[in-house]
């Protein structure tokens, strides 16, 4: 199968290149391909003639989206519209990556795919939800995959940031303990995307985070334990670390569609993190 990956040079895109080696891969990323140029992307897609597109390209700098609103909408919403329209016109299946930020984060349980999205409190979440809706309207042959708390080879990620901060110069690190989510490996996501590619009949929205939940504080503790790093970590509240973009207190995602469609479950986050740390930071 010939698969085109937008944002193929990013963290998830790099993992996809390593995992999907059985397919013929085409990397669509700047400066060769700009998804905000609708006509240009249409020509790029026509020349590549893939069977499927995995759309990873996005503006993911959450705080930066708050100050560069127009650019965030141009990339995350209009860019997704351009990809969706080109795929539909050319009969190409579209698999698009989205985020837990499309939800408001107030629910007291994990969000599943049938919960109503669109209550985002951040520009990032609003633009990604706009992108989702444009994909639904303009490319019926689509799968939208929501992920969160992502880390992968080369970063940037929370894992890399924590290990960089634990350089011996800080007696303790304060890490937020009132936000809950599913730490998720790009390897786990790439493996599930391989399953999606193998089932062309699948359409709709799927959650693809690792199983199990943690706070950022618990996530950091496990990172340091696996790395064999002795670093004092102290829990703190979200209010102690105000950011331009408010972080959702609940980022947990239930993988209901994977279960209903008979696809393999995502790995537990502890196991996925242990596998990643062994490969990325061998002791």
C-alpha positions as CSV (number, residue, x, y, z in Angstrom):
1,X,0.0,0.0,0.0
2,X,1.2,3.5,-0.8
3,X,0.7,5.8,2.3
4,X,1.3,9.6,2.4
5,X,2.1,11.1,5.8
6,X,1.6,14.8,6.3
7,X,3.9,16.2,9.0
8,X,6.1,13.1,8.4
9,X,9.1,14.8,10.0
10,X,7.4,15.2,13.4
11,X,7.6,12.9,16.4
12,X,4.7,10.7,15.4
13,X,5.6,10.9,11.7
14,X,9.1,9.6,12.4
15,X,7.7,6.7,14.4
16,X,5.3,5.9,11.6
17,X,8.2,5.8,9.1
18,X,10.0,3.2,11.3
19,X,6.9,1.1,12.0
20,X,5.1,1.1,8.6
21,X,8.1,-0.2,6.6
22,X,5.9,-2.8,4.8
23,X,4.2,0.1,3.0
24,X,5.5,2.5,0.4
25,X,5.7,5.8,2.3
26,X,5.6,9.4,1.0
27,X,6.6,12.1,3.4
28,X,4.7,15.3,3.0
29,X,6.2,18.1,5.1
30,X,7.7,21.6,4.8
31,X,9.3,22.9,2.7
32,X,8.2,20.5,0.0
33,X,4.5,20.3,0.9
34,X,2.4,23.0,2.7
35,X,-1.1,21.9,3.7
36,X,-2.2,25.5,4.0
37,X,-1.8,25.8,0.3
38,X,-5.0,24.1,-1.0
39,X,-4.0,24.1,-4.7
40,X,-0.5,23.1,-3.9
41,X,-1.5,20.1,-1.7
42,X,-4.0,19.0,-4.4
43,X,-1.2,18.8,-6.9
44,X,1.2,17.1,-4.4
45,X,-1.5,14.5,-3.6
46,X,-2.3,13.9,-7.3
47,X,1.4,13.4,-8.2
48,X,1.9,11.0,-5.2
49,X,-1.3,9.0,-5.9
50,X,-1.4,7.3,-2.5
51,X,-4.0,4.8,-1.3
52,X,-4.2,6.5,2.0
53,X,-3.1,9.7,3.8
54,X,-2.2,9.8,7.5
55,X,-2.6,13.4,8.4
56,X,-0.3,14.3,11.3
57,X,0.6,17.9,10.4
58,X,-0.6,20.4,13.0
59,X,0.3,23.3,15.2
60,X,0.6,21.5,18.5
61,X,2.4,24.3,20.6
62,X,-0.6,24.7,22.9
63,X,0.4,28.0,24.5
64,X,1.6,29.5,21.2
65,X,-1.8,28.9,19.7
66,X,-3.3,31.3,22.2
67,X,-1.1,34.2,20.8
68,X,-1.1,33.1,17.1
69,X,-4.8,32.4,16.7
70,X,-5.1,33.0,13.0
71,X,-2.1,30.8,12.2
72,X,-3.5,28.0,14.5
73,X,-6.8,28.1,12.6
74,X,-5.0,28.3,9.2
75,X,-2.9,25.2,10.0
76,X,-5.2,23.0,12.1
77,X,-8.6,23.9,10.6
78,X,-8.0,25.2,7.0
79,X,-5.0,22.8,6.5
80,X,-7.2,19.9,7.5
81,X,-9.9,21.1,5.2
82,X,-7.4,21.2,2.3
83,X,-6.2,17.7,3.0
84,X,-9.8,16.4,3.4
85,X,-11.1,18.1,0.2
86,X,-8.1,16.8,-1.9
87,X,-8.5,13.3,-0.5
88,X,-12.2,13.2,-1.3
89,X,-11.7,14.6,-4.9
90,X,-9.0,12.0,-5.6
91,X,-10.7,9.0,-3.8
92,X,-8.0,8.7,-1.2
93,X,-8.7,7.3,2.3
94,X,-7.9,9.9,5.1
95,X,-6.7,8.9,8.6
96,X,-6.3,12.1,10.7
97,X,-4.7,12.6,14.1
98,X,-6.6,14.7,16.6
99,X,-6.5,15.3,20.4
100,X,-8.2,15.1,23.8
101,X,-8.2,18.9,23.8
102,X,-11.4,18.9,21.8
103,X,-13.1,18.2,25.1
104,X,-13.5,20.6,27.9
105,X,-12.0,18.3,30.5
106,X,-14.8,18.7,33.2
107,X,-16.2,15.1,32.9
108,X,-15.6,12.9,36.0
109,X,-14.9,9.8,33.8
110,X,-12.9,9.1,30.6
111,X,-14.4,10.6,27.5
112,X,-15.5,8.1,24.8
113,X,-16.1,8.6,21.1
114,X,-19.8,9.1,21.5
115,X,-19.4,12.0,24.0
116,X,-20.1,15.4,22.4
117,X,-16.9,17.2,21.7
118,X,-16.5,20.9,21.0
119,X,-16.3,22.4,24.5
120,X,-12.6,23.2,24.3
121,X,-11.2,26.0,26.5
122,X,-8.1,26.5,24.4
123,X,-7.4,27.8,20.9
124,X,-5.5,24.6,20.2
125,X,-8.6,22.5,21.1
126,X,-11.0,24.7,19.2
127,X,-8.9,24.6,16.1
128,X,-8.4,20.9,16.2
129,X,-12.2,20.4,16.7
130,X,-12.8,22.7,13.7
131,X,-10.4,20.5,11.7
132,X,-12.3,17.4,12.8
133,X,-15.6,18.8,11.7
134,X,-14.3,20.0,8.3
135,X,-12.9,16.5,7.7
136,X,-16.3,14.9,8.6
137,X,-18.0,17.3,6.1
138,X,-15.6,17.1,3.2
139,X,-14.2,13.5,3.3
140,X,-16.7,10.8,4.2
141,X,-14.0,8.1,3.9
142,X,-12.1,9.1,7.0
143,X,-10.9,7.9,10.4
144,X,-10.2,10.5,13.1
145,X,-7.8,9.2,15.8
146,X,-7.6,11.2,19.0
147,X,-4.4,10.9,21.1
148,X,-3.0,12.6,24.2
149,X,0.0,12.9,26.4
150,X,2.2,11.7,23.6
151,X,5.9,10.8,23.7
152,X,8.2,9.2,21.3
153,X,11.7,8.8,20.0
154,X,13.6,12.1,19.7
155,X,10.9,14.1,21.4
156,X,9.9,16.8,22.2
157,X,7.8,15.3,25.0
158,X,7.2,15.3,28.7
159,X,9.6,12.3,29.1
160,X,12.5,14.2,27.5
161,X,11.7,17.4,29.4
162,X,11.6,15.6,32.8
163,X,14.9,13.9,32.2
164,X,16.5,17.1,31.0
165,X,15.4,18.9,34.1
166,X,16.7,16.1,36.3
167,X,20.3,17.1,35.7
168,X,21.3,17.2,39.4
169,X,21.0,21.0,39.7
170,X,17.5,21.0,41.2
171,X,16.8,19.6,44.7
172,X,13.2,19.0,43.8
173,X,10.9,19.2,40.8
174,X,7.3,20.3,41.3
175,X,4.9,18.4,38.9
176,X,1.2,18.9,38.5
177,X,-0.9,16.2,40.3
178,X,-4.5,17.3,39.6
179,X,-4.5,16.6,35.9
180,X,-5.4,13.1,34.8
181,X,-4.6,11.5,31.4
182,X,-3.3,8.5,29.5
183,X,0.5,8.7,28.8
184,X,0.8,7.4,25.3
185,X,3.7,6.1,23.2
186,X,4.0,6.9,19.5
187,X,4.9,3.2,19.0
188,X,1.5,2.2,20.5
189,X,-0.3,4.7,18.2
190,X,1.7,3.6,15.1
191,X,0.9,0.0,15.8
192,X,-2.8,0.7,16.0
193,X,-2.7,2.9,12.9
194,X,-1.3,-0.1,11.1
195,X,-4.4,-2.0,12.1
196,X,-6.6,0.8,10.9
197,X,-4.8,0.7,7.5
198,X,-5.5,-3.0,7.2
199,X,-9.2,-2.4,7.6
200,X,-10.4,-0.1,4.8
201,X,-14.0,-0.6,5.9
202,X,-13.5,1.3,9.1
203,X,-14.7,4.9,9.3
204,X,-15.4,7.3,12.2
205,X,-13.7,8.5,15.3
206,X,-11.4,6.3,17.4
207,X,-9.5,7.0,20.7
208,X,-6.0,5.7,20.7
209,X,-4.4,6.4,24.0
210,X,-2.7,3.8,26.1
211,X,-4.7,2.0,28.7
212,X,-4.6,3.0,32.4
213,X,-4.4,6.5,33.8
214,X,-2.0,8.7,35.7
215,X,-1.3,12.3,36.8
216,X,1.7,14.2,35.4
217,X,3.2,13.7,38.9
218,X,2.7,9.9,38.7
219,X,4.0,9.9,35.1
220,X,7.2,11.7,36.2
221,X,7.8,9.3,39.1
222,X,7.6,6.4,36.7
223,X,10.0,8.0,34.2
224,X,12.6,8.6,36.9
225,X,12.1,5.1,38.3
226,X,12.7,3.5,34.9
227,X,15.6,5.7,34.1
228,X,17.3,5.0,37.4
229,X,17.4,8.7,38.2
230,X,17.2,9.8,41.8
231,X,15.2,13.0,41.6
232,X,12.9,14.4,44.3
233,X,9.5,15.1,42.8
234,X,6.8,17.1,44.7
235,X,3.1,17.2,43.7
236,X,1.6,20.6,43.0
237,X,-1.7,22.0,41.6
238,X,-2.5,23.4,38.2
239,X,-3.1,26.7,39.9
240,X,0.5,26.9,40.9
241,X,1.6,26.8,37.3
242,X,-0.7,29.2,35.3
243,X,-0.2,28.9,31.5
244,X,-1.6,31.0,28.6
245,X,-3.7,27.9,27.6
246,X,-5.6,26.3,30.5
247,X,-4.8,22.6,30.7
248,X,-7.8,20.2,31.0
249,X,-8.0,18.5,34.4
250,X,-9.4,15.4,32.7
251,X,-7.7,14.2,29.5
252,X,-8.6,10.5,29.9
253,X,-10.0,8.8,26.8
254,X,-11.9,5.5,26.7
255,X,-11.2,3.3,23.7
256,X,-14.8,2.3,23.1
257,X,-14.7,2.2,19.3
258,X,-11.6,-0.1,19.3
259,X,-13.5,-2.5,21.4
260,X,-16.8,-2.3,19.5
261,X,-14.9,-2.8,16.1
262,X,-13.0,-5.8,17.4
263,X,-9.5,-4.2,17.2
264,X,-6.7,-5.1,19.6
265,X,-6.6,-3.0,22.8
266,X,-3.9,-0.4,23.3
267,X,-1.1,-1.4,25.7
268,X,-1.0,-0.4,29.3
269,X,0.9,2.9,29.7
270,X,3.3,1.4,32.2
271,X,4.4,-1.3,29.7
272,X,4.6,1.1,26.8
273,X,6.7,3.5,28.8
274,X,9.0,0.7,29.9
275,X,9.5,-0.4,26.3
276,X,10.2,3.1,25.2
277,X,12.7,3.9,28.0
278,X,14.7,0.8,27.3
279,X,15.1,1.7,23.7
280,X,15.5,5.5,24.0
281,X,17.5,5.7,27.3
282,X,19.3,2.4,27.7
283,X,20.9,2.1,31.2
